Amino acid sequence: MSSTYVWQISGTEKFANVIDFLCRLLHRETLFVFLHNSFSPNPDELVIDLYKNFGFDGKLVVNYANTMAWG
């Protein structure tokens, strides 16, 4: 079963901050984090750049897994 939560972050933040936030929230040392269940962006990417290229309906969908999902 999956749940949907919504958080906001400044576009000037790096994606690494999203990863760090999720790790703290879930009490995990590592997570595999993806956009739209398809790719893992570089942690140095700015959230605003990812949103401009991959966001829709005012959202940037971020998914995560505790173990590597593929490849």
HTML snippet that shows the backbone in 3Dmol.js (N, CA, C, O; Angstrom):
<script src="https://3Dmol.org/build/3Dmol-min.js"></script>
<div id="view" style="width:600px;height:400px;position:relative"></div>
<script>
const pdb = `
ATOM      1  N   MET A   1       0.846  -1.164   0.000  1.00  0.00           N
ATOM      2  CA  MET A   1       0.000   0.000   0.000  1.00  0.00           C
ATOM      3  C   MET A   1       0.894   1.231   0.000  1.00  0.00           C
ATOM      4  O   MET A   1       1.873   1.285   0.746  1.00  0.00           O
ATOM      5  N   SER A   2       0.575   2.210  -0.818  1.00  0.00           N
ATOM      6  CA  SER A   2       1.372   3.423  -0.865  1.00  0.00           C
ATOM      7  C   SER A   2       0.543   4.599  -0.372  1.00  0.00           C
ATOM      8  O   SER A   2      -0.686   4.589  -0.427  1.00  0.00           O
ATOM      9  N   SER A   3       1.243   5.601   0.107  1.00  0.00           N
ATOM     10  CA  SER A   3       0.603   6.818   0.579  1.00  0.00           C
ATOM     11  C   SER A   3       1.155   7.988  -0.207  1.00  0.00           C
ATOM     12  O   SER A   3       2.275   7.940  -0.714  1.00  0.00           O
ATOM     13  N   THR A   4       0.365   9.029  -0.303  1.00  0.00           N
ATOM     14  CA  THR A   4       0.799  10.227  -0.998  1.00  0.00           C
ATOM     15  C   THR A   4       0.880  11.366   0.007  1.00  0.00           C
ATOM     16  O   THR A   4      -0.079  11.651   0.725  1.00  0.00           O
ATOM     17  N   TYR A   5       2.027  12.005   0.044  1.00  0.00           N
ATOM     18  CA  TYR A   5       2.238  13.160   0.903  1.00  0.00           C
ATOM     19  C   TYR A   5       2.742  14.301   0.036  1.00  0.00           C
ATOM     20  O   TYR A   5       3.344  14.068  -1.011  1.00  0.00           O
ATOM     21  N   VAL A   6       2.501  15.529   0.464  1.00  0.00           N
ATOM     22  CA  VAL A   6       2.931  16.700  -0.283  1.00  0.00           C
ATOM     23  C   VAL A   6       3.768  17.581   0.630  1.00  0.00           C
ATOM     24  O   VAL A   6       3.336  17.945   1.724  1.00  0.00           O
ATOM     25  N   TRP A   7       4.976  17.922   0.173  1.00  0.00           N
ATOM     26  CA  TRP A   7       5.844  18.859   0.870  1.00  0.00           C
ATOM     27  C   TRP A   7       6.296  19.904  -0.121  1.00  0.00           C
ATOM     28  O   TRP A   7       6.279  19.673  -1.330  1.00  0.00           O
ATOM     29  N   GLN A   8       6.698  21.046   0.383  1.00  0.00           N
ATOM     30  CA  GLN A   8       7.222  22.109  -0.465  1.00  0.00           C
ATOM     31  C   GLN A   8       8.675  22.356  -0.115  1.00  0.00           C
ATOM     32  O   GLN A   8       9.088  22.221   1.037  1.00  0.00           O
ATOM     33  N   ILE A   9       9.452  22.725  -1.144  1.00  0.00           N
ATOM     34  CA  ILE A   9      10.860  23.052  -0.960  1.00  0.00           C
ATOM     35  C   ILE A   9      11.189  24.176  -1.931  1.00  0.00           C
ATOM     36  O   ILE A   9      10.591  24.271  -3.003  1.00  0.00           O
ATOM     37  N   SER A  10      12.117  25.008  -1.567  1.00  0.00           N
ATOM     38  CA  SER A  10      12.536  26.092  -2.442  1.00  0.00           C
ATOM     39  C   SER A  10      13.185  25.529  -3.701  1.00  0.00           C
ATOM     40  O   SER A  10      13.921  24.544  -3.643  1.00  0.00           O
ATOM     41  N   GLY A  11      12.910  26.153  -4.824  1.00  0.00           N
ATOM     42  CA  GLY A  11      13.495  25.718  -6.085  1.00  0.00           C
ATOM     43  C   GLY A  11      14.997  25.882  -6.134  1.00  0.00           C
ATOM     44  O   GLY A  11      15.666  25.243  -6.946  1.00  0.00           O
ATOM     45  N   THR A  12      15.537  26.735  -5.272  1.00  0.00           N
ATOM     46  CA  THR A  12      16.988  26.957  -5.273  1.00  0.00           C
ATOM     47  C   THR A  12      17.746  25.893  -4.488  1.00  0.00           C
ATOM     48  O   THR A  12      18.977  25.897  -4.461  1.00  0.00           O
ATOM     49  N   GLU A  13      17.019  24.988  -3.853  1.00  0.00           N
ATOM     50  CA  GLU A  13      17.654  23.887  -3.115  1.00  0.00           C
ATOM     51  C   GLU A  13      18.127  22.811  -4.089  1.00  0.00           C
ATOM     52  O   GLU A  13      17.560  22.636  -5.168  1.00  0.00           O
ATOM     53  N   LYS A  14      19.170  22.097  -3.688  1.00  0.00           N
ATOM     54  CA  LYS A  14      19.645  20.971  -4.487  1.00  0.00           C
ATOM     55  C   LYS A  14      18.787  19.742  -4.190  1.00  0.00           C
ATOM     56  O   LYS A  14      18.210  19.612  -3.111  1.00  0.00           O
ATOM     57  N   PHE A  15      18.718  18.842  -5.178  1.00  0.00           N
ATOM     58  CA  PHE A  15      17.943  17.616  -4.993  1.00  0.00           C
ATOM     59  C   PHE A  15      18.491  16.798  -3.829  1.00  0.00           C
ATOM     60  O   PHE A  15      17.750  16.027  -3.220  1.00  0.00           O
ATOM     61  N   ALA A  16      19.766  16.951  -3.512  1.00  0.00           N
ATOM     62  CA  ALA A  16      20.371  16.260  -2.364  1.00  0.00           C
ATOM     63  C   ALA A  16      19.618  16.589  -1.081  1.00  0.00           C
ATOM     64  O   ALA A  16      19.517  15.741  -0.194  1.00  0.00           O
ATOM     65  N   ASN A  17      19.092  17.799  -0.966  1.00  0.00           N
ATOM     66  CA  ASN A  17      18.330  18.177   0.224  1.00  0.00           C
ATOM     67  C   ASN A  17      17.010  17.414   0.302  1.00  0.00           C
ATOM     68  O   ASN A  17      16.541  17.100   1.396  1.00  0.00           O
ATOM     69  N   VAL A  18      16.416  17.117  -0.836  1.00  0.00           N
ATOM     70  CA  VAL A  18      15.198  16.296  -0.866  1.00  0.00           C
ATOM     71  C   VAL A  18      15.529  14.894  -0.360  1.00  0.00           C
ATOM     72  O   VAL A  18      14.801  14.333   0.459  1.00  0.00           O
ATOM     73  N   ILE A  19      16.625  14.339  -0.853  1.00  0.00           N
ATOM     74  CA  ILE A  19      17.053  13.002  -0.436  1.00  0.00           C
ATOM     75  C   ILE A  19      17.333  12.975   1.064  1.00  0.00           C
ATOM     76  O   ILE A  19      16.889  12.065   1.764  1.00  0.00           O
ATOM     77  N   ASP A  20      18.067  13.970   1.556  1.00  0.00           N
ATOM     78  CA  ASP A  20      18.379  14.044   2.992  1.00  0.00           C
ATOM     79  C   ASP A  20      17.108  14.145   3.831  1.00  0.00           C
ATOM     80  O   ASP A  20      16.989  13.488   4.866  1.00  0.00           O
ATOM     81  N   PHE A  21      16.157  14.968   3.386  1.00  0.00           N
ATOM     82  CA  PHE A  21      14.890  15.121   4.100  1.00  0.00           C
ATOM     83  C   PHE A  21      14.159  13.787   4.201  1.00  0.00           C
ATOM     84  O   PHE A  21      13.690  13.409   5.275  1.00  0.00           O
ATOM     85  N   LEU A  22      14.063  13.074   3.075  1.00  0.00           N
ATOM     86  CA  LEU A  22      13.367  11.785   3.081  1.00  0.00           C
ATOM     87  C   LEU A  22      14.076  10.770   3.974  1.00  0.00           C
ATOM     88  O   LEU A  22      13.423  10.008   4.687  1.00  0.00           O
ATOM     89  N   CYS A  23      15.398  10.756   3.939  1.00  0.00           N
ATOM     90  CA  CYS A  23      16.150   9.827   4.801  1.00  0.00           C
ATOM     91  C   CYS A  23      15.877  10.110   6.274  1.00  0.00           C
ATOM     92  O   CYS A  23      15.671   9.180   7.053  1.00  0.00           O
ATOM     93  N   ARG A  24      15.875  11.384   6.663  1.00  0.00           N
ATOM     94  CA  ARG A  24      15.588  11.744   8.061  1.00  0.00           C
ATOM     95  C   ARG A  24      14.151  11.389   8.429  1.00  0.00           C
ATOM     96  O   ARG A  24      13.896  10.833   9.498  1.00  0.00           O
ATOM     97  N   LEU A  25      13.222  11.711   7.545  1.00  0.00           N
ATOM     98  CA  LEU A  25      11.807  11.449   7.793  1.00  0.00           C
ATOM     99  C   LEU A  25      11.537   9.961   7.981  1.00  0.00           C
ATOM    100  O   LEU A  25      10.729   9.572   8.825  1.00  0.00           O
ATOM    101  N   LEU A  26      12.210   9.140   7.200  1.00  0.00           N
ATOM    102  CA  LEU A  26      11.968   7.697   7.214  1.00  0.00           C
ATOM    103  C   LEU A  26      12.961   6.931   8.082  1.00  0.00           C
ATOM    104  O   LEU A  26      12.919   5.702   8.147  1.00  0.00           O
ATOM    105  N   HIS A  27      13.859   7.665   8.751  1.00  0.00           N
ATOM    106  CA  HIS A  27      14.866   7.049   9.621  1.00  0.00           C
ATOM    107  C   HIS A  27      15.695   6.011   8.865  1.00  0.00           C
ATOM    108  O   HIS A  27      15.889   4.890   9.335  1.00  0.00           O
ATOM    109  N   ARG A  28      16.179   6.405   7.688  1.00  0.00           N
ATOM    110  CA  ARG A  28      16.995   5.532   6.844  1.00  0.00           C
ATOM    111  C   ARG A  28      18.327   6.224   6.575  1.00  0.00           C
ATOM    112  O   ARG A  28      18.387   7.449   6.466  1.00  0.00           O
ATOM    113  N   GLU A  29      19.393   5.431   6.468  1.00  0.00           N
ATOM    114  CA  GLU A  29      20.686   6.006   6.091  1.00  0.00           C
ATOM    115  C   GLU A  29      20.759   6.253   4.595  1.00  0.00           C
ATOM    116  O   GLU A  29      21.359   7.231   4.148  1.00  0.00           O
ATOM    117  N   THR A  30      20.149   5.367   3.825  1.00  0.00           N
ATOM    118  CA  THR A  30      20.141   5.513   2.369  1.00  0.00           C
ATOM    119  C   THR A  30      18.753   5.198   1.823  1.00  0.00           C
ATOM    120  O   THR A  30      17.992   4.422   2.401  1.00  0.00           O
ATOM    121  N   LEU A  31      18.457   5.817   0.708  1.00  0.00           N
ATOM    122  CA  LEU A  31      17.221   5.561  -0.032  1.00  0.00           C
ATOM    123  C   LEU A  31      17.540   5.652  -1.518  1.00  0.00           C
ATOM    124  O   LEU A  31      18.474   6.350  -1.915  1.00  0.00           O
ATOM    125  N   PHE A  32      16.787   4.967  -2.319  1.00  0.00           N
ATOM    126  CA  PHE A  32      16.875   5.102  -3.764  1.00  0.00           C
ATOM    127  C   PHE A  32      15.720   6.007  -4.168  1.00  0.00           C
ATOM    128  O   PHE A  32      14.555   5.649  -3.997  1.00  0.00           O
ATOM    129  N   VAL A  33      16.046   7.178  -4.704  1.00  0.00           N
ATOM    130  CA  VAL A  33      15.045   8.207  -4.977  1.00  0.00           C
ATOM    131  C   VAL A  33      14.956   8.435  -6.484  1.00  0.00           C
ATOM    132  O   VAL A  33      15.973   8.543  -7.169  1.00  0.00           O
ATOM    133  N   PHE A  34      13.729   8.506  -6.985  1.00  0.00           N
ATOM    134  CA  PHE A  34      13.476   8.610  -8.416  1.00  0.00           C
ATOM    135  C   PHE A  34      12.454   9.711  -8.693  1.00  0.00           C
ATOM    136  O   PHE A  34      11.664  10.078  -7.824  1.00  0.00           O
ATOM    137  N   LEU A  35      12.486  10.226  -9.914  1.00  0.00           N
ATOM    138  CA  LEU A  35      11.423  11.100 -10.397  1.00  0.00           C
ATOM    139  C   LEU A  35      10.522  10.277 -11.300  1.00  0.00           C
ATOM    140  O   LEU A  35      10.995   9.618 -12.225  1.00  0.00           O
ATOM    141  N   HIS A  36       9.242  10.314 -11.036  1.00  0.00           N
ATOM    142  CA  HIS A  36       8.232   9.624 -11.849  1.00  0.00           C
ATOM    143  C   HIS A  36       8.541   8.139 -12.029  1.00  0.00           C
ATOM    144  O   HIS A  36       8.237   7.566 -13.075  1.00  0.00           O
ATOM    145  N   ASN A  37       9.134   7.521 -11.028  1.00  0.00           N
ATOM    146  CA  ASN A  37       9.462   6.089 -11.087  1.00  0.00           C
ATOM    147  C   ASN A  37      10.316   5.721 -12.289  1.00  0.00           C
ATOM    148  O   ASN A  37      10.273   4.579 -12.748  1.00  0.00           O
ATOM    149  N   SER A  38      11.098   6.676 -12.812  1.00  0.00           N
ATOM    150  CA  SER A  38      11.854   6.334 -14.013  1.00  0.00           C
ATOM    151  C   SER A  38      13.348   6.590 -13.918  1.00  0.00           C
ATOM    152  O   SER A  38      14.124   5.797 -14.452  1.00  0.00           O
ATOM    153  N   PHE A  39      13.790   7.656 -13.265  1.00  0.00           N
ATOM    154  CA  PHE A  39      15.226   7.922 -13.203  1.00  0.00           C
ATOM    155  C   PHE A  39      15.573   8.634 -11.906  1.00  0.00           C
ATOM    156  O   PHE A  39      14.733   9.265 -11.265  1.00  0.00           O
ATOM    157  N   SER A  40      16.830   8.511 -11.550  1.00  0.00           N
ATOM    158  CA  SER A  40      17.338   9.160 -10.347  1.00  0.00           C
ATOM    159  C   SER A  40      18.186  10.361 -10.765  1.00  0.00           C
ATOM    160  O   SER A  40      19.246  10.181 -11.365  1.00  0.00           O
ATOM    161  N   PRO A  41      17.745  11.575 -10.462  1.00  0.00           N
ATOM    162  CA  PRO A  41      18.514  12.749 -10.868  1.00  0.00           C
ATOM    163  C   PRO A  41      19.802  12.885 -10.066  1.00  0.00           C
ATOM    164  O   PRO A  41      19.946  12.318  -8.983  1.00  0.00           O
ATOM    165  N   ASN A  42      20.721  13.642 -10.618  1.00  0.00           N
ATOM    166  CA  ASN A  42      21.966  13.961  -9.935  1.00  0.00           C
ATOM    167  C   ASN A  42      21.625  14.762  -8.677  1.00  0.00           C
ATOM    168  O   ASN A  42      20.844  15.710  -8.753  1.00  0.00           O
ATOM    169  N   PRO A  43      22.188  14.404  -7.529  1.00  0.00           N
ATOM    170  CA  PRO A  43      21.891  15.141  -6.293  1.00  0.00           C
ATOM    171  C   PRO A  43      22.243  16.630  -6.358  1.00  0.00           C
ATOM    172  O   PRO A  43      21.704  17.421  -5.585  1.00  0.00           O
ATOM    173  N   ASP A  44      23.142  17.022  -7.271  1.00  0.00           N
ATOM    174  CA  ASP A  44      23.521  18.432  -7.393  1.00  0.00           C
ATOM    175  C   ASP A  44      22.553  19.252  -8.244  1.00  0.00           C
ATOM    176  O   ASP A  44      22.693  20.472  -8.336  1.00  0.00           O
ATOM    177  N   GLU A  45      21.579  18.597  -8.863  1.00  0.00           N
ATOM    178  CA  GLU A  45      20.584  19.315  -9.674  1.00  0.00           C
ATOM    179  C   GLU A  45      19.738  20.210  -8.773  1.00  0.00           C
ATOM    180  O   GLU A  45      19.405  19.841  -7.647  1.00  0.00           O
ATOM    181  N   LEU A  46      19.400  21.382  -9.282  1.00  0.00           N
ATOM    182  CA  LEU A  46      18.496  22.265  -8.547  1.00  0.00           C
ATOM    183  C   LEU A  46      17.059  21.783  -8.731  1.00  0.00           C
ATOM    184  O   LEU A  46      16.673  21.336  -9.811  1.00  0.00           O
ATOM    185  N   VAL A  47      16.284  21.882  -7.668  1.00  0.00           N
ATOM    186  CA  VAL A  47      14.889  21.453  -7.714  1.00  0.00           C
ATOM    187  C   VAL A  47      14.127  22.218  -8.794  1.00  0.00           C
ATOM    188  O   VAL A  47      13.295  21.628  -9.483  1.00  0.00           O
ATOM    189  N   ILE A  48      14.389  23.507  -8.957  1.00  0.00           N
ATOM    190  CA  ILE A  48      13.671  24.303  -9.962  1.00  0.00           C
ATOM    191  C   ILE A  48      13.938  23.792 -11.372  1.00  0.00           C
ATOM    192  O   ILE A  48      13.031  23.779 -12.204  1.00  0.00           O
ATOM    193  N   ASP A  49      15.171  23.371 -11.652  1.00  0.00           N
ATOM    194  CA  ASP A  49      15.492  22.846 -12.980  1.00  0.00           C
ATOM    195  C   ASP A  49      14.773  21.525 -13.225  1.00  0.00           C
ATOM    196  O   ASP A  49      14.259  21.284 -14.318  1.00  0.00           O
ATOM    197  N   LEU A  50      14.738  20.678 -12.216  1.00  0.00           N
ATOM    198  CA  LEU A  50      14.015  19.411 -12.346  1.00  0.00           C
ATOM    199  C   LEU A  50      12.523  19.669 -12.542  1.00  0.00           C
ATOM    200  O   LEU A  50      11.872  19.016 -13.358  1.00  0.00           O
ATOM    201  N   TYR A  51      11.993  20.623 -11.787  1.00  0.00           N
ATOM    202  CA  TYR A  51      10.572  20.957 -11.911  1.00  0.00           C
ATOM    203  C   TYR A  51      10.250  21.488 -13.305  1.00  0.00           C
ATOM    204  O   TYR A  51       9.251  21.090 -13.905  1.00  0.00           O
ATOM    205  N   LYS A  52      11.089  22.381 -13.821  1.00  0.00           N
ATOM    206  CA  LYS A  52      10.841  22.956 -15.152  1.00  0.00           C
ATOM    207  C   LYS A  52      10.833  21.882 -16.236  1.00  0.00           C
ATOM    208  O   LYS A  52      10.074  21.974 -17.201  1.00  0.00           O
ATOM    209  N   ASN A  53      11.670  20.871 -16.078  1.00  0.00           N
ATOM    210  CA  ASN A  53      11.784  19.833 -17.103  1.00  0.00           C
ATOM    211  C   ASN A  53      10.838  18.649 -16.894  1.00  0.00           C
ATOM    212  O   ASN A  53      10.415  18.019 -17.863  1.00  0.00           O
ATOM    213  N   PHE A  54      10.507  18.345 -15.643  1.00  0.00           N
ATOM    214  CA  PHE A  54       9.762  17.113 -15.367  1.00  0.00           C
ATOM    215  C   PHE A  54       8.515  17.312 -14.506  1.00  0.00           C
ATOM    216  O   PHE A  54       7.779  16.358 -14.259  1.00  0.00           O
ATOM    217  N   GLY A  55       8.274  18.525 -14.054  1.00  0.00           N
ATOM    218  CA  GLY A  55       7.104  18.785 -13.228  1.00  0.00           C
ATOM    219  C   GLY A  55       5.837  18.909 -14.061  1.00  0.00           C
ATOM    220  O   GLY A  55       5.901  19.197 -15.256  1.00  0.00           O
ATOM    221  N   PHE A  56       4.693  18.695 -13.436  1.00  0.00           N
ATOM    222  CA  PHE A  56       3.402  18.891 -14.094  1.00  0.00           C
ATOM    223  C   PHE A  56       2.344  19.144 -13.030  1.00  0.00           C
ATOM    224  O   PHE A  56       2.470  18.693 -11.891  1.00  0.00           O
ATOM    225  N   ASP A  57       1.314  19.862 -13.411  1.00  0.00           N
ATOM    226  CA  ASP A  57       0.225  20.212 -12.485  1.00  0.00           C
ATOM    227  C   ASP A  57       0.742  20.846 -11.197  1.00  0.00           C
ATOM    228  O   ASP A  57       0.173  20.632 -10.126  1.00  0.00           O
ATOM    229  N   GLY A  58       1.815  21.622 -11.299  1.00  0.00           N
ATOM    230  CA  GLY A  58       2.362  22.296 -10.129  1.00  0.00           C
ATOM    231  C   GLY A  58       3.118  21.393  -9.181  1.00  0.00           C
ATOM    232  O   GLY A  58       3.380  21.779  -8.042  1.00  0.00           O
ATOM    233  N   LYS A  59       3.481  20.184  -9.630  1.00  0.00           N
ATOM    234  CA  LYS A  59       4.148  19.211  -8.751  1.00  0.00           C
ATOM    235  C   LYS A  59       5.358  18.590  -9.437  1.00  0.00           C
ATOM    236  O   LYS A  59       5.438  18.527 -10.664  1.00  0.00           O
ATOM    237  N   LEU A  60       6.278  18.143  -8.627  1.00  0.00           N
ATOM    238  CA  LEU A  60       7.389  17.307  -9.063  1.00  0.00           C
ATOM    239  C   LEU A  60       7.247  16.005  -8.290  1.00  0.00           C
ATOM    240  O   LEU A  60       7.447  15.977  -7.076  1.00  0.00           O
ATOM    241  N   VAL A  61       6.907  14.940  -8.980  1.00  0.00           N
ATOM    242  CA  VAL A  61       6.638  13.660  -8.321  1.00  0.00           C
ATOM    243  C   VAL A  61       7.957  12.967  -7.996  1.00  0.00           C
ATOM    244  O   VAL A  61       8.766  12.689  -8.880  1.00  0.00           O
ATOM    245  N   VAL A  62       8.155  12.694  -6.705  1.00  0.00           N
ATOM    246  CA  VAL A  62       9.361  12.018  -6.221  1.00  0.00           C
ATOM    247  C   VAL A  62       8.935  10.696  -5.593  1.00  0.00           C
ATOM    248  O   VAL A  62       8.077  10.664  -4.711  1.00  0.00           O
ATOM    249  N   ASN A  63       9.539   9.616  -6.054  1.00  0.00           N
ATOM    250  CA  ASN A  63       9.277   8.286  -5.505  1.00  0.00           C
ATOM    251  C   ASN A  63      10.556   7.773  -4.871  1.00  0.00           C
ATOM    252  O   ASN A  63      11.649   8.221  -5.218  1.00  0.00           O
ATOM    253  N   TYR A  64      10.424   6.834  -3.943  1.00  0.00           N
ATOM    254  CA  TYR A  64      11.616   6.268  -3.307  1.00  0.00           C
ATOM    255  C   TYR A  64      11.403   4.789  -3.040  1.00  0.00           C
ATOM    256  O   TYR A  64      10.277   4.292  -3.016  1.00  0.00           O
ATOM    257  N   ALA A  65      12.526   4.098  -2.840  1.00  0.00           N
ATOM    258  CA  ALA A  65      12.497   2.681  -2.480  1.00  0.00           C
ATOM    259  C   ALA A  65      13.599   2.427  -1.460  1.00  0.00           C
ATOM    260  O   ALA A  65      14.627   3.104  -1.462  1.00  0.00           O
ATOM    261  N   ASN A  66      13.380   1.453  -0.594  1.00  0.00           N
ATOM    262  CA  ASN A  66      14.399   1.087   0.394  1.00  0.00           C
ATOM    263  C   ASN A  66      15.507   0.243  -0.213  1.00  0.00           C
ATOM    264  O   ASN A  66      16.630   0.227   0.291  1.00  0.00           O
ATOM    265  N   THR A  67      15.192  -0.457  -1.292  1.00  0.00           N
ATOM    266  CA  THR A  67      16.179  -1.272  -2.003  1.00  0.00           C
ATOM    267  C   THR A  67      16.161  -0.875  -3.470  1.00  0.00           C
ATOM    268  O   THR A  67      15.196  -0.285  -3.956  1.00  0.00           O
ATOM    269  N   MET A  68      17.246  -1.207  -4.173  1.00  0.00           N
ATOM    270  CA  MET A  68      17.329  -0.860  -5.582  1.00  0.00           C
ATOM    271  C   MET A  68      16.179  -1.521  -6.337  1.00  0.00           C
ATOM    272  O   MET A  68      15.965  -2.729  -6.230  1.00  0.00           O
ATOM    273  N   ALA A  69      15.457  -0.729  -7.088  1.00  0.00           N
ATOM    274  CA  ALA A  69      14.269  -1.235  -7.774  1.00  0.00           C
ATOM    275  C   ALA A  69      14.612  -1.942  -9.081  1.00  0.00           C
ATOM    276  O   ALA A  69      13.904  -2.860  -9.495  1.00  0.00           O
ATOM    277  N   TRP A  70      15.682  -1.524  -9.724  1.00  0.00           N
ATOM    278  CA  TRP A  70      16.114  -2.170 -10.968  1.00  0.00           C
ATOM    279  C   TRP A  70      17.572  -1.848 -11.221  1.00  0.00           C
ATOM    280  O   TRP A  70      18.142  -0.957 -10.590  1.00  0.00           O
ATOM    281  N   GLY A  71      18.167  -2.573 -12.141  1.00  0.00           N
ATOM    282  CA  GLY A  71      19.507  -2.441 -12.665  1.00  0.00           C
ATOM    283  C   GLY A  71      20.565  -2.088 -11.776  1.00  0.00           C
ATOM    284  O   GLY A  71      21.714  -1.970 -12.200  1.00  0.00           O
TER     285      GLY A  71
END
`;
const viewer = $3Dmol.createViewer("view");
viewer.addModel(pdb, "pdb");
viewer.setStyle({}, {cartoon: {color: "spectrum"}});
viewer.zoomTo();
viewer.render();
</script>
